[in-house]
């Protein structure tokens, strides 16, 4: 067996796209304004004690330096109802929060409606990782929404939905 050794960024982007992942919006109120980024690298269950989750952010991000200044960051794990919201927040121009239904905490964590999960977090540690930073977040609170929404999945550079198995009776 021979594996390809082409590790150029474009090739790796296509290779890594073969791994399905959930999508999270990491948002906060900064100087009275909503700020946020979208991450397909979000991972839960990094640690149970202390409760930690993580994601990776590009070193070239213009928004992460703003979001990281907030004492708390709201993580909204996006659902299939949030596909348009995901595109809106990830856009490079315009009011990225116009018309969105939002909730926030007194500490500044900002959450998107219709998500599958909300996590109220603070930065635990940032670790340099090549052209990204790996960010460990400590979880302070959560809301699961009782499985009301199915998760949005990113795979093959496209948004996907999970098909639920139908029980036959």
C-alpha positions as CSV (number, residue, x, y, z in Angstrom):
1,X,0.0,0.0,0.0
2,X,1.3,3.5,-0.9
3,X,-0.1,6.6,0.8
4,X,0.2,10.0,-1.0
5,X,2.7,12.4,0.5
6,X,1.0,15.5,-0.9
7,X,0.5,17.7,2.2
8,X,-0.2,21.0,0.5
9,X,-2.9,23.1,2.2
10,X,-5.4,22.6,-0.6
11,X,-4.9,18.9,-0.6
12,X,-5.1,18.7,3.2
13,X,-8.3,20.8,3.2
14,X,-9.9,18.1,0.9
15,X,-8.5,15.3,2.9
16,X,-9.6,16.7,6.3
17,X,-13.1,17.3,4.8
18,X,-13.6,13.5,4.7
19,X,-14.0,13.5,8.5
20,X,-17.5,14.6,9.5
21,X,-17.8,17.1,12.3
22,X,-20.3,19.1,14.1
23,X,-20.3,22.9,13.8
24,X,-20.3,25.3,16.7
25,X,-20.8,29.1,16.9
26,X,-18.6,30.7,19.6
27,X,-20.1,34.0,20.4
28,X,-19.9,36.8,23.0
29,X,-21.0,40.3,23.7
30,X,-17.9,42.6,23.3
31,X,-18.2,46.3,23.9
32,X,-22.0,46.0,23.7
33,X,-21.9,44.3,20.3
34,X,-22.3,40.6,19.3
35,X,-19.2,39.0,18.0
36,X,-18.7,35.4,16.9
37,X,-16.9,32.7,14.9
38,X,-17.9,29.4,13.5
39,X,-15.8,26.3,14.1
40,X,-16.0,22.8,12.5
41,X,-13.2,21.7,14.8
42,X,-15.2,21.9,18.0
43,X,-14.8,18.9,20.3
44,X,-16.7,18.0,23.5
45,X,-15.6,15.7,26.3
46,X,-11.9,16.7,26.3
47,X,-12.0,16.4,30.1
48,X,-14.8,15.8,32.6
49,X,-12.8,17.1,35.6
50,X,-12.4,19.9,35.0
51,X,-15.1,20.1,32.3
52,X,-13.3,21.1,29.1
53,X,-14.1,21.3,25.4
54,X,-11.9,22.6,22.6
55,X,-11.7,24.0,19.1
56,X,-9.0,25.2,16.8
57,X,-8.9,28.7,15.3
58,X,-6.8,30.1,12.5
59,X,-4.0,32.5,13.5
60,X,-5.3,34.8,10.8
61,X,-8.8,35.2,12.3
62,X,-9.9,38.8,12.7
63,X,-12.8,37.9,14.9
64,X,-11.3,35.6,17.5
65,X,-9.1,38.3,19.0
66,X,-12.3,40.2,19.7
67,X,-14.3,37.2,21.1
68,X,-11.5,36.1,23.3
69,X,-11.6,39.4,25.3
70,X,-15.0,38.5,26.7
71,X,-15.0,36.9,30.1
72,X,-17.5,34.2,28.9
73,X,-18.1,32.7,25.5
74,X,-21.3,31.1,24.5
75,X,-20.9,27.9,22.4
76,X,-24.0,27.0,20.3
77,X,-23.7,23.6,18.7
78,X,-25.6,24.2,15.5
79,X,-28.6,22.3,14.3
80,X,-30.0,21.6,10.9
81,X,-32.2,24.7,11.5
82,X,-29.1,26.8,11.8
83,X,-27.5,26.3,8.3
84,X,-28.3,29.9,7.2
85,X,-27.2,31.2,10.6
86,X,-23.9,29.4,10.2
87,X,-23.3,31.0,6.8
88,X,-24.4,34.4,8.1
89,X,-22.0,34.4,11.1
90,X,-19.1,33.0,9.0
91,X,-19.5,35.8,6.4
92,X,-16.8,38.4,6.0
93,X,-19.1,41.3,5.5
94,X,-22.4,42.9,6.6
95,X,-24.1,42.7,10.0
96,X,-23.4,39.0,10.8
97,X,-26.1,39.0,13.6
98,X,-28.9,40.9,11.8
99,X,-32.3,39.3,12.5
100,X,-30.9,36.4,14.6
101,X,-32.7,35.2,17.7
102,X,-30.1,35.4,20.5
103,X,-29.9,34.9,24.3
104,X,-27.1,36.1,26.5
105,X,-25.8,35.7,30.0
106,X,-24.9,38.6,32.4
107,X,-21.3,37.6,31.9
108,X,-21.5,38.2,28.1
109,X,-21.9,34.6,26.7
110,X,-24.1,34.8,23.6
111,X,-26.2,31.9,22.3
112,X,-28.1,31.2,19.1
113,X,-31.7,29.9,19.1
114,X,-32.5,26.5,17.6
115,X,-29.0,25.1,18.5
116,X,-28.7,21.5,19.8
117,X,-26.6,22.5,22.8
118,X,-25.5,25.6,24.6
119,X,-22.3,25.7,26.7
120,X,-21.3,28.7,28.8
121,X,-17.5,28.7,28.7
122,X,-14.3,30.7,29.5
123,X,-10.9,30.3,28.1
124,X,-8.8,27.8,30.0
125,X,-5.7,27.7,27.8
126,X,-4.6,28.5,24.2
127,X,-1.9,26.3,22.7
128,X,0.0,27.2,19.5
129,X,-0.5,24.6,16.8
130,X,1.1,25.5,13.5
131,X,-1.2,27.9,11.6
132,X,-3.9,27.6,14.3
133,X,-4.4,28.0,18.0
134,X,-6.0,25.1,19.9
135,X,-8.3,26.7,22.5
136,X,-9.4,24.8,25.6
137,X,-12.6,26.1,27.1
138,X,-13.9,25.4,30.6
139,X,-17.6,24.7,30.8
140,X,-19.5,26.6,33.5
141,X,-23.1,25.8,32.4
142,X,-25.1,24.1,29.7
143,X,-28.6,23.7,28.2
144,X,-29.4,20.7,26.0
145,X,-32.8,21.6,24.6
146,X,-34.1,18.0,25.1
147,X,-33.1,16.8,21.6
148,X,-35.5,19.2,20.0
149,X,-33.2,19.8,17.1
150,X,-31.0,17.5,15.0
151,X,-27.3,18.5,14.6
152,X,-25.8,20.1,11.5
153,X,-22.8,18.1,10.2
154,X,-20.0,19.3,8.0
155,X,-18.6,16.7,5.7
156,X,-17.0,16.8,2.2
157,X,-17.0,20.6,2.4
158,X,-20.8,20.7,2.6
159,X,-23.5,20.8,5.3
160,X,-25.2,17.5,5.9
161,X,-28.0,16.2,8.1
162,X,-28.2,13.0,10.1
163,X,-30.9,10.6,9.0
164,X,-32.7,9.2,11.9
165,X,-33.4,5.5,11.7
166,X,-37.1,4.8,11.6
167,X,-38.3,2.2,14.1
168,X,-40.5,-0.4,12.5
169,X,-43.4,-1.6,14.6
